[in-house]
Amino acid sequence: MSSRTCPDWPRLMELAPELQFKHYTLAEAKLPSEAVVDIGDVSQDTVAICCDLERHVFYGEHTDPGVAAALRATHWYDLAEWSTSGQGQTGPS
């Protein structure tokens, strides 16, 4: 486990064991340009996002609300959406 690993990892492993949530600054995450524009004037080096970068899923409880709102308008998933209607849904397709 790295220092970037989300402190809620035990709970997150129960919800989505296939995902690996870590904390990144917005600059490190390299978010889609449309989200960056919608986020507005915030520090890209200090505002954090909790996410699985590979699968484009963020954990809203540990992500700035403005960032979360901007990401919902892109191809990124909130963990709740991923778990219920996104690629992480269980059951038959």
C-alpha distances in whole Angstrom, upper triangle without the diagonal:
4,7,8,6,9,10,12,10,12,15,14,13,16,18,17,15,15,14,10,11,10,12,15,18,21,22,19,19,22,24,27,30,32,29,29,33,32,30,32,32,29,27,25,23,22,22,19,18,15,15,14,16,17,19,20,19,18,18,21,20,18,20,23,26,28,25,25,29,29,26,28,31,29,27,24,24,23,20,24,26,23,23,27,29,26,25,23,26,27,30,33,33
4,5,5,9,10,13,11,14,17,15,15,19,20,18,17,17,15,11,11,9,10,12,15,18,19,16,16,20,22,25,28,30,27,27,30,30,28,30,30,26,24,22,19,19,19,16,16,14,14,14,15,17,19,19,19,18,17,20,20,17,19,22,25,26,23,23,27,27,25,27,30,28,27,23,23,22,21,24,26,24,24,28,30,27,26,24,27,28,32,35,34
4,5,8,9,12,12,15,17,16,17,20,21,20,19,19,17,13,11,9,9,11,13,17,18,15,16,20,21,25,27,29,26,25,29,29,26,28,27,24,21,20,17,16,17,14,14,13,14,15,16,18,20,20,19,18,17,19,18,15,17,19,23,24,22,22,26,26,24,26,29,28,27,24,24,22,21,24,26,25,25,29,30,28,27,25,29,30,34,36,36
4,6,9,11,11,14,16,14,15,19,19,18,17,17,14,10,8,5,5,7,10,14,15,12,12,16,17,21,24,25,22,22,25,25,22,25,24,21,19,17,15,14,14,11,11,9,10,11,12,15,17,16,16,14,14,16,16,12,14,16,20,21,18,19,23,22,20,23,26,24,23,20,20,19,18,21,23,21,22,26,27,25,24,23,26,28,31,34,33
4,6,8,7,11,12,11,12,15,16,14,14,14,11,8,6,4,6,10,13,16,17,14,14,18,19,22,25,26,23,23,27,26,24,26,27,23,21,19,18,17,16,13,12,9,10,10,12,14,16,16,14,13,12,15,15,12,14,17,20,22,19,19,23,23,20,22,25,24,23,19,19,17,16,19,21,19,20,23,25,23,22,20,23,25,28,31,31
4,5,5,9,10,9,11,14,14,13,13,15,11,9,6,5,6,10,13,15,18,16,15,18,19,22,25,26,22,23,26,25,22,25,25,22,21,19,18,16,15,11,10,7,9,10,13,15,16,15,13,11,9,12,11,9,11,15,17,20,17,16,20,21,19,20,24,23,22,18,17,15,13,16,19,18,18,21,23,21,21,19,22,23,27,30,30
4,5,8,9,9,11,14,14,15,15,17,14,12,9,9,9,13,16,18,21,19,18,22,22,25,28,29,25,26,29,28,25,27,28,24,23,22,20,18,17,14,13,10,12,14,17,19,19,19,17,14,12,14,12,10,13,16,19,21,20,19,22,24,22,23,27,26,25,22,20,18,16,18,21,20,20,23,25,24,24,21,24,25,29,32,32
4,6,6,6,9,10,11,12,13,15,13,11,9,10,11,15,18,20,22,20,19,23,22,25,28,28,25,26,29,27,25,28,28,25,24,23,22,20,18,15,14,10,12,13,17,19,18,18,15,13,10,12,10,9,13,16,18,21,19,18,21,23,21,21,25,25,24,20,18,16,13,15,18,17,16,20,22,21,21,19,21,22,25,29,29
4,5,5,6,9,10,10,10,12,10,8,7,9,11,15,18,20,23,20,19,22,22,25,28,29,25,26,30,28,26,29,30,27,26,24,23,22,20,16,14,11,11,12,15,17,16,17,14,13,11,14,13,12,15,18,20,23,21,19,23,24,21,22,26,25,23,20,18,16,13,15,18,16,16,19,22,20,20,17,19,20,24,27,27
4,5,5,7,9,10,9,13,12,11,11,13,15,19,22,24,26,24,22,26,26,28,32,32,29,30,33,32,29,33,33,30,29,28,27,25,24,20,18,14,15,15,18,19,19,20,17,16,13,16,15,15,18,21,23,26,24,22,25,27,24,25,28,27,26,22,20,18,15,16,19,18,16,19,22,21,21,17,19,20,23,26,27
4,5,5,7,9,9,13,12,12,11,13,15,19,22,23,26,24,22,26,25,27,31,30,27,29,32,30,28,31,32,29,29,27,27,25,23,20,17,14,14,15,18,20,18,19,15,14,11,14,12,13,16,20,20,24,22,20,23,25,22,22,26,26,24,21,18,15,12,13,16,15,13,16,19,19,19,16,17,18,21,24,25
4,5,5,6,7,10,8,8,8,11,13,17,20,21,24,21,19,23,22,24,27,27,24,26,29,27,25,29,30,27,27,25,25,23,21,18,15,11,11,11,15,16,15,15,12,11,9,12,11,12,14,18,19,22,20,17,20,22,19,19,23,22,21,17,15,13,9,11,14,12,11,14,17,16,16,13,15,16,19,23,23
4,5,5,4,8,8,8,9,12,15,19,22,23,26,23,21,24,24,26,29,30,27,28,32,30,28,32,33,30,30,28,27,26,24,20,18,14,13,12,16,16,15,16,14,14,12,15,15,15,18,21,23,25,23,21,24,25,22,22,25,24,22,19,17,15,12,13,16,14,12,15,18,17,16,13,15,15,18,22,22
4,6,6,10,10,12,12,16,18,22,25,26,29,26,24,27,26,28,32,31,28,30,33,32,30,34,35,32,32,30,30,29,26,23,20,16,15,15,19,19,17,18,15,15,14,16,16,17,19,23,23,26,24,22,25,26,23,23,26,26,24,21,18,16,12,13,15,14,11,14,17,17,16,12,14,13,16,20,21
4,6,9,9,11,11,15,17,20,23,24,27,25,22,25,24,25,29,28,25,28,30,28,27,31,33,30,30,28,29,27,25,21,18,15,14,13,17,17,15,16,12,13,11,13,14,15,17,21,21,24,22,19,21,23,20,19,23,22,20,17,14,12,9,9,12,10,7,10,14,13,13,10,11,11,15,18,19
4,5,6,8,10,13,16,19,22,23,25,23,20,23,22,23,27,27,24,26,29,28,26,30,32,29,29,27,28,27,24,21,17,14,12,11,14,14,12,13,10,12,11,14,15,16,17,21,21,24,21,18,21,22,19,18,22,21,18,15,13,12,8,10,11,9,7,11,13,12,11,7,10,10,14,17,17
4,5,8,10,13,17,20,23,24,26,23,21,24,23,25,29,29,26,28,32,30,29,33,34,31,31,29,29,28,26,22,19,15,13,11,15,14,13,15,13,14,14,17,17,18,19,23,24,26,24,21,24,25,22,22,25,23,21,18,16,15,12,14,15,12,11,14,16,15,13,10,12,12,15,18,19
4,7,10,13,17,19,22,23,25,22,19,22,21,23,26,27,25,27,30,29,28,32,33,31,30,28,28,28,25,22,19,15,12,10,13,11,10,13,11,13,14,17,19,19,20,23,24,26,23,21,24,24,20,21,23,21,18,16,14,15,12,14,15,11,11,14,16,13,11,8,11,12,15,18,18
4,6,10,13,15,19,19,21,18,16,18,18,20,23,24,22,23,27,26,24,28,30,27,26,24,24,24,22,18,15,12,9,6,9,9,8,10,8,10,11,14,16,15,16,20,21,23,20,18,21,21,17,18,21,19,16,14,12,12,10,13,14,10,11,14,16,13,11,9,13,14,18,20,20
4,7,10,12,16,17,19,16,14,17,17,20,23,24,22,23,26,26,24,27,28,25,25,22,22,21,20,16,13,10,8,5,8,9,9,11,9,10,11,14,15,14,15,19,21,22,19,18,21,21,18,19,22,20,18,15,14,14,11,15,16,13,14,18,19,16,15,13,16,18,21,24,23
4,7,10,13,14,17,14,12,16,15,18,22,22,19,20,24,23,21,24,25,22,21,19,19,18,16,12,10,6,5,5,8,10,10,10,8,8,8,11,12,10,11,15,17,19,16,15,18,19,16,17,20,19,17,14,13,12,10,14,15,13,14,18,19,17,16,14,17,19,23,26,25
4,7,10,12,14,11,10,14,15,18,21,22,19,19,23,23,20,23,23,20,19,16,16,15,14,10,8,5,6,6,8,11,12,12,11,9,9,12,13,10,11,14,17,19,16,15,19,19,16,18,21,20,19,15,15,14,13,17,18,16,18,21,22,20,19,18,21,23,27,29,29
4,7,10,12,10,9,13,13,17,20,21,18,17,21,20,18,20,20,17,15,13,12,11,10,6,6,4,7,9,10,13,14,13,12,10,10,12,12,8,9,12,15,16,13,14,17,17,15,18,21,19,19,16,16,15,14,18,19,18,20,23,24,22,21,20,24,26,30,32,31
4,6,8,6,6,10,11,15,17,19,16,15,18,19,16,18,18,15,13,10,9,9,8,5,5,6,8,10,9,13,15,13,13,11,12,14,14,11,10,12,15,16,12,14,17,16,15,18,20,18,18,15,16,16,16,20,21,20,22,25,25,23,22,22,25,28,32,34,32
4,5,5,6,9,10,14,15,17,14,12,16,16,13,15,14,11,9,6,6,6,6,4,6,9,11,13,12,15,17,15,15,13,14,15,15,12,10,11,14,14,11,13,16,15,14,18,19,18,19,16,18,17,18,22,22,22,24,27,27,25,25,25,28,31,34,36,35
4,5,5,6,7,10,11,13,10,9,12,13,10,12,12,9,8,5,6,8,6,6,6,10,11,13,11,15,16,13,14,12,14,14,16,13,10,10,13,12,9,11,14,12,12,15,16,15,16,14,16,16,18,21,21,21,23,26,26,23,24,24,27,30,34,35,33
4,6,6,8,11,12,14,12,10,13,15,12,13,13,11,9,5,6,9,9,9,10,13,13,15,12,16,18,15,17,15,17,18,19,16,14,14,17,15,12,15,17,15,14,18,19,17,18,16,19,19,21,24,24,23,26,29,28,26,26,26,29,33,36,37,35
4,6,8,12,14,16,14,13,16,17,15,17,17,14,12,8,8,10,10,9,9,11,11,12,10,13,15,14,15,14,16,18,19,16,14,15,18,17,14,16,19,17,15,19,20,18,18,16,18,19,20,23,23,22,25,28,27,24,24,24,28,31,34,36,34
4,6,9,12,14,12,11,15,15,14,16,17,14,13,9,10,12,11,9,8,10,9,10,7,10,12,10,12,11,14,15,17,14,12,14,16,15,12,13,16,14,12,15,17,14,14,12,14,15,17,20,20,19,22,24,24,21,20,21,24,27,31,32,30
4,7,8,11,10,9,12,14,13,15,16,14,13,9,11,14,13,12,11,13,12,12,9,12,13,11,13,13,16,17,20,17,15,15,18,16,12,14,16,13,12,16,16,13,14,12,15,17,19,22,21,20,23,26,25,22,21,23,26,29,32,33,31
4,6,8,7,7,10,11,10,13,14,13,13,10,13,14,12,12,10,12,11,12,9,12,12,9,12,11,15,15,18,16,13,14,15,13,10,11,13,10,8,12,12,10,10,9,13,14,16,19,18,18,21,23,22,19,19,21,24,27,30,31,29
4,6,5,6,9,10,11,13,15,15,16,13,16,18,16,15,13,15,14,14,12,13,13,10,13,13,17,17,20,19,16,16,17,14,11,12,13,10,8,11,10,8,9,9,13,15,18,20,19,18,22,23,22,19,19,21,24,27,30,31,28
4,5,5,6,9,10,11,14,14,15,13,16,18,16,17,15,18,17,18,15,17,17,14,16,16,20,19,23,21,18,17,18,15,12,14,14,10,10,13,11,10,12,12,16,18,21,23,22,21,25,26,25,22,23,25,27,31,34,34,31
4,6,5,6,9,10,14,15,16,14,18,19,17,18,16,19,18,19,17,18,18,14,16,16,19,18,22,21,17,17,16,13,11,13,12,8,9,11,8,7,10,11,15,16,20,22,20,20,24,25,23,21,22,24,26,30,32,33,30
4,5,5,6,9,12,12,14,12,16,16,14,14,13,15,15,16,15,17,16,13,14,13,16,15,18,17,14,13,12,10,8,9,9,5,6,9,7,7,10,10,13,14,17,19,18,18,22,23,21,19,21,22,25,28,31,32,29
4,5,5,7,9,9,11,9,13,14,12,13,13,16,16,18,15,18,18,15,16,15,17,17,19,18,14,13,13,10,8,11,11,8,9,12,11,11,13,13,16,17,20,22,21,21,25,26,25,23,24,25,28,31,34,35,33
4,6,6,9,10,13,12,16,17,15,16,16,19,19,21,19,21,21,18,19,18,20,19,22,21,17,15,15,11,10,13,12,8,11,13,11,12,15,15,18,19,22,24,23,24,27,28,26,24,26,28,30,34,36,37,34
4,5,9,10,13,13,17,17,14,16,15,18,18,21,19,22,21,17,18,16,18,17,19,19,15,13,12,8,8,10,9,6,9,11,9,10,14,14,16,17,20,21,20,22,25,25,24,23,25,26,28,32,34,35,33
4,7,7,10,10,13,13,11,12,12,16,16,19,18,21,21,17,17,15,17,15,17,16,12,10,10,6,6,9,8,6,9,11,11,12,15,14,16,16,19,21,20,22,25,26,25,23,25,26,28,32,35,36,34
4,6,9,10,14,14,12,14,15,19,20,22,21,24,24,20,21,19,20,18,20,19,15,12,12,9,9,13,12,9,12,15,14,15,19,18,20,20,23,24,24,25,28,29,28,27,29,30,32,35,38,40,37
4,7,9,12,12,11,14,16,19,21,24,22,26,26,22,23,20,22,20,21,19,16,13,14,11,11,15,15,13,15,18,18,19,22,21,23,22,25,27,27,28,31,32,31,30,31,32,34,38,41,42,40
4,6,9,8,7,11,13,16,18,21,20,24,24,21,21,18,19,17,18,16,13,10,12,10,10,13,14,13,15,18,18,19,21,19,21,20,23,25,25,26,29,31,30,29,30,30,33,36,40,41,39
4,5,5,6,9,12,16,18,21,19,23,24,21,21,19,19,18,19,16,14,12,14,12,11,15,16,15,16,20,20,20,22,20,22,22,24,26,27,27,30,32,32,30,31,31,34,37,40,42,40
4,6,6,8,10,14,15,18,16,19,21,18,19,16,18,18,19,16,13,12,15,13,11,14,16,14,15,18,19,18,20,18,20,20,22,25,25,25,28,30,30,27,28,29,31,35,38,40,38
4,6,8,11,14,16,18,17,20,22,19,20,18,19,19,19,16,14,13,17,15,13,17,19,17,17,21,22,21,22,20,22,22,23,26,27,27,29,32,32,29,30,30,33,36,39,41,39
4,6,10,13,15,18,18,21,23,20,20,17,17,17,17,14,12,11,15,14,13,15,18,17,17,21,22,22,23,21,22,21,22,25,26,26,28,31,31,29,30,29,32,35,39,41,39
4,7,10,13,16,16,20,20,17,17,14,14,13,14,11,9,7,11,10,9,12,14,14,14,17,19,19,20,18,19,17,19,22,23,23,25,27,28,26,27,27,29,32,36,38,36
4,7,10,13,13,17,17,15,14,11,11,11,12,8,6,7,11,11,9,11,14,14,13,16,18,18,19,16,16,15,16,19,20,20,22,25,25,23,24,23,26,29,33,35,34
4,6,10,10,14,14,11,10,7,8,8,10,7,5,7,10,11,8,8,12,12,10,13,16,15,16,12,13,11,13,16,17,16,18,21,22,19,20,20,23,25,29,31,30
4,7,9,12,12,11,9,6,5,8,8,6,6,9,12,13,11,10,14,14,12,14,17,16,16,12,12,10,10,14,15,14,16,19,20,18,18,17,20,23,26,29,28
4,6,9,9,7,6,4,6,9,11,9,8,12,14,15,12,11,14,14,11,13,16,14,13,10,10,9,9,12,13,12,14,17,18,15,15,14,17,20,24,26,25
4,6,6,6,5,6,9,12,14,12,12,15,17,18,15,14,17,16,13,15,17,15,13,10,10,10,10,13,14,11,13,17,17,14,13,13,16,19,22,24,23
4,6,5,7,8,11,14,16,14,13,16,18,18,14,14,17,16,12,15,17,14,12,10,11,12,12,16,16,14,16,19,19,16,15,15,18,21,24,26,24
4,6,8,11,14,17,19,18,17,20,21,21,18,17,19,18,15,16,18,15,12,10,12,14,14,17,16,13,16,19,18,15,13,14,17,20,23,24,22
4,6,9,12,15,18,17,16,19,20,20,17,15,18,17,13,14,16,13,10,8,9,11,11,14,13,10,13,15,15,11,9,10,14,16,19,20,19
4,7,10,12,16,15,13,16,17,17,13,12,14,13,9,11,13,10,7,5,6,9,10,13,12,10,13,15,14,11,11,12,15,18,21,22,20
4,7,9,12,12,11,14,15,16,13,10,13,13,9,10,13,11,9,6,5,6,6,9,9,7,10,13,13,10,10,10,13,16,20,21,20
4,6,9,8,7,11,11,13,10,8,11,12,8,10,13,12,11,7,6,5,6,9,10,9,11,14,15,12,13,13,15,18,22,24,23
4,6,6,6,10,11,13,11,8,12,13,11,12,15,15,15,11,9,6,5,8,10,10,11,14,15,14,15,14,16,19,22,25,24
4,5,5,8,7,10,9,6,9,12,10,10,14,15,15,12,10,6,7,8,11,12,13,15,16,15,17,16,18,21,24,26,25
4,6,8,9,12,11,9,12,15,14,14,17,18,19,15,13,10,10,10,13,14,15,17,19,18,20,18,20,22,26,28,28
4,7,9,12,11,9,13,15,14,15,18,18,19,15,14,11,11,13,15,16,17,19,21,20,21,19,22,24,28,30,30
4,6,8,7,6,10,11,10,12,15,15,16,13,12,10,11,13,15,16,17,19,20,19,20,20,22,25,28,31,29
4,6,5,6,9,10,11,12,15,16,18,15,15,12,14,16,17,18,20,22,23,21,23,23,25,28,31,33,32
4,5,5,6,9,10,11,13,15,17,14,14,11,14,15,16,18,19,20,21,20,23,22,24,27,30,32,31
4,5,5,6,9,10,11,13,16,14,15,13,16,17,17,19,21,22,22,21,24,24,26,29,32,34,32
4,5,5,6,9,10,11,14,11,12,11,14,16,16,17,20,21,21,19,21,22,24,27,30,32,30
4,5,5,6,9,10,12,9,9,8,11,12,12,14,16,17,17,16,18,18,20,24,27,29,27
4,5,5,7,9,12,10,11,10,13,13,13,15,18,18,18,17,19,20,21,25,28,29,27
4,6,6,7,10,9,11,11,15,16,15,16,19,20,19,18,20,21,23,26,29,30,28
4,5,5,7,6,7,8,12,13,12,13,16,17,16,14,16,17,19,23,26,27,25
4,5,7,6,6,7,11,11,10,11,15,15,14,12,15,16,17,21,24,25,22
4,7,8,9,11,14,15,13,14,18,17,16,14,17,19,20,24,26,26,24
4,5,8,11,14,15,13,13,17,18,15,13,15,17,19,23,25,25,23
4,7,10,13,14,12,11,15,16,13,11,12,14,16,20,22,22,20
4,7,10,12,10,9,13,14,13,10,11,13,15,19,22,22,20
4,6,8,6,6,9,11,10,7,9,10,12,16,19,20,18
4,5,5,6,9,10,10,9,11,11,13,16,19,21,20
4,5,5,6,9,10,9,10,9,11,14,17,19,19
4,6,5,6,8,9,11,10,10,13,16,18,18
4,5,5,5,6,9,8,9,12,15,17,15
4,6,6,4,6,5,7,10,13,15,14
4,6,6,7,5,5,8,11,14,13
4,6,8,7,5,8,10,12,12
4,7,7,6,9,11,12,10
4,5,6,9,12,13,11
4,6,9,11,12,10
4,6,10,12,11
4,7,9,9
4,7,8
4,7
4
